[in-house]
Amino acid sequence: MKIAVVGTGYVGLVVGACLAENGNDVVCVDTDGPKIRALQRGRVPIYEPGLEELVRRNRNEKRLSFTTALPRAVRASDIIFIAVGTPADRDGSADLRFVLAVARDVARAMNGYRVIVDKSTVPVGTAARVREVVRRETAHPFSVVSNPEFLKQGAAIEDFMKPDRVVIGVEDPRAEEIMLELYAPFIRTGAPTMVMDCASAELTKYAANAMLATRISFMNEIANVSELVGADVDQVRRAIGADKRIGPSFLFPGIGYGGSCFPKDVQALVRFSADKDYDFRILRAVEAVNAAQKTILVAKMRAHFGSLKGKRVAVWGLSFKPKTDDMREAPSVPLIEALVSAGAVVHAYDPEAGRVAKGIFGSRVTLASGNYDALKGADCLVIVTEWNEFRRPDFARMRALMRAPVVFDGRNLFTPAQMQQHGFTYYSIGRR
Ligand SMILES: NC(=O)c1ccc[n+]([C@@H]2O[C@H](COP(=O)([O-])OP(=O)(O)OC[C@H]3O[C@@H](n4cnc5c(N)ncnc54)[C@H](O)[C@@H]3O)[C@@H](O)[C@H]2O)c1
């Protein structure tokens, strides 16, 4: 099939590359000229495992191309995916400016029937608004489909290639048939395709992210109570995760969720519920718990050191989660801002997010060349992101490099007993 994907970010680029890998002709469109030029030269501007190779292969085989020229891409395609950002507006609602602008531009370029697919995460009613915008601009026939994306950054290709399920919100049989044909190669392993109305598809995406964010905030509260009552949250987590009704995923306590999705999607769901005079109380609490959890390590550091002024702090991990360079809403940002404004000197290391971090912190933070490099002369180490390479460090080497053997672990990578054995003062989440 001939496909255009508009918006070449963490989602659009993965979707485009994976659709090309299955034999479709895909053109990826973006307004960001430097990004498109880099991609045309074979350079992938973001870090996502396996993506560079996939892009290179499909580009070489001429199934995947990149352009800033939307009209030409629309005329060459049967299906147009909208995968642009939907950031939080000032009042927390999803900002649909980019989605609606693309819908208008697509409509103006159409020269026959097109399927226009909302891949961006958008509030209920957006498919109807897109339909309205397109109808105003063109007399050509078209269908609007809501096809939310559930991929996880860090495992995006695997998730898109072998999805748990495919959700297709569609309101006419012609578009339904095309979408089922498009997704057929991705669901051979038996994953269900769920065809529904557009409103239900749109709400499904928010419900999924809100549920996951709720689990995280719930476990963070269990962790905080564990500390107060002398329980070990890891034991509690394993025991409740064994219950089939609960399951083991997404029960790890930490220093709050971040990223480009959970914070803005939770906010948007609260907001569009409020627009219908519904107060989504659970999610307001989920947000408040998350905001508080992001401050928890600094509080532990203040309790240990008193003043943080002049303390040299090593930070391991900056991205909002492992295997991505994305730092949008990353807990590392408010943490480091708090440390710097308290007068601490921060030496940070991240395997992939260094370049992004440089853009955020400039010269206020020193970026180390490796995780041990960050530890030289440090008064403590703070672990912020659970990259695999941090899980089995050489503890003797760490102690030799640090001025004081103190670790604040925001991801519970180690056990208190193990750290005591290695001679560290160790603070973690939900354990004594
Ligand atoms: N990142 C994720 O893990 C994830 C997962 C599922 C769904 N989503 C949703 O997918 C959407 C995209 O997310 P993302 O993380 O890929 O965003 P992103 O910011 O990485 O990428 C968005 C891209 O759209 C481009 N763009 C903006 N306006 C444009 C226009 N008018 N024409 C062409 N391109 C334009 C931007 O230049 C940018 O490259 C969001 O709605 C998000 O909520 C994201």
The ligand as a MOL file (V3000), in Angstrom:
LIG
                    3D

  0  0  0     0  0            999 V3000
M  V30 BEGIN CTAB
M  V30 COUNTS 44 48 0 0 0
M  V30 BEGIN ATOM
M  V30 1 N 6.2380 8.7890 22.2750 0
M  V30 2 C 5.4940 7.7270 22.5460 0
M  V30 3 O 5.9350 6.7650 23.1450 0
M  V30 4 C 4.0460 7.6750 22.0910 0
M  V30 5 C 3.3560 6.4700 22.1530 0
M  V30 6 C 2.0420 6.4170 21.7040 0
M  V30 7 C 1.4250 7.5700 21.2260 0
M  V30 8 N 2.1120 8.7430 21.2010 0 CHG=1
M  V30 9 C 1.4350 9.9350 20.6480 0
M  V30 10 O 1.8950 10.1030 19.3040 0
M  V30 11 C 1.9550 11.4970 18.9960 0
M  V30 12 C 3.3540 11.8520 18.5410 0
M  V30 13 O 4.2500 11.6330 19.6090 0
M  V30 14 P 5.8320 11.6610 19.4160 0
M  V30 15 O 6.4340 11.2650 20.7120 0
M  V30 16 O 6.1850 10.9130 18.1860 0 CHG=-1
M  V30 17 O 6.0610 13.2290 19.1590 0
M  V30 18 P 7.3960 13.9350 18.6140 0
M  V30 19 O 7.3780 15.2960 19.2270 0
M  V30 20 O 8.5720 13.0460 18.8080 0
M  V30 21 O 7.1350 14.0630 17.0420 0
M  V30 22 C 6.1830 14.8910 16.4690 0
M  V30 23 C 6.6980 15.3260 15.1000 0
M  V30 24 O 5.6600 16.0130 14.4120 0
M  V30 25 C 6.2580 17.0470 13.6570 0
M  V30 26 N 5.2300 18.0360 13.2680 0
M  V30 27 C 4.5990 18.9570 14.0150 0
M  V30 28 N 3.7300 19.6520 13.2690 0
M  V30 29 C 3.7900 19.1390 12.0170 0
M  V30 30 C 3.1160 19.4200 10.7960 0
M  V30 31 N 2.1820 20.3580 10.7290 0
M  V30 32 N 3.4470 18.7030 9.7110 0
M  V30 33 C 4.3760 17.7420 9.7730 0
M  V30 34 N 5.0390 17.4220 10.9020 0
M  V30 35 C 4.7580 18.1200 12.0070 0
M  V30 36 C 7.3320 17.5860 14.5850 0
M  V30 37 O 8.2990 18.3460 13.8650 0
M  V30 38 C 7.8850 16.2970 15.1700 0
M  V30 39 O 8.9570 15.7880 14.4020 0
M  V30 40 C 1.4900 12.2210 20.2540 0
M  V30 41 O 0.1140 12.4770 20.1680 0
M  V30 42 C 1.7570 11.2260 21.3470 0
M  V30 43 O 0.9400 11.4040 22.4730 0
M  V30 44 C 3.4030 8.8230 21.6070 0
M  V30 END ATOM
M  V30 BEGIN BOND
M  V30 1 1 1 2
M  V30 2 2 2 3
M  V30 3 1 2 4
M  V30 4 1 4 5
M  V30 5 2 4 44
M  V30 6 2 5 6
M  V30 7 1 6 7
M  V30 8 2 7 8
M  V30 9 1 8 9
M  V30 10 1 8 44
M  V30 11 1 9 10
M  V30 12 1 9 42
M  V30 13 1 10 11
M  V30 14 1 11 12
M  V30 15 1 11 40
M  V30 16 1 12 13
M  V30 17 1 13 14
M  V30 18 2 14 15
M  V30 19 1 14 16
M  V30 20 1 14 17
M  V30 21 1 17 18
M  V30 22 2 18 19
M  V30 23 1 18 20
M  V30 24 1 18 21
M  V30 25 1 21 22
M  V30 26 1 22 23
M  V30 27 1 23 24
M  V30 28 1 23 38
M  V30 29 1 24 25
M  V30 30 1 25 26
M  V30 31 1 25 36
M  V30 32 1 26 27
M  V30 33 1 26 35
M  V30 34 2 27 28
M  V30 35 1 28 29
M  V30 36 1 29 30
M  V30 37 2 29 35
M  V30 38 1 30 31
M  V30 39 2 30 32
M  V30 40 1 32 33
M  V30 41 2 33 34
M  V30 42 1 34 35
M  V30 43 1 36 37
M  V30 44 1 36 38
M  V30 45 1 38 39
M  V30 46 1 40 41
M  V30 47 1 40 42
M  V30 48 1 42 43
M  V30 END BOND
M  V30 END CTAB
M  END
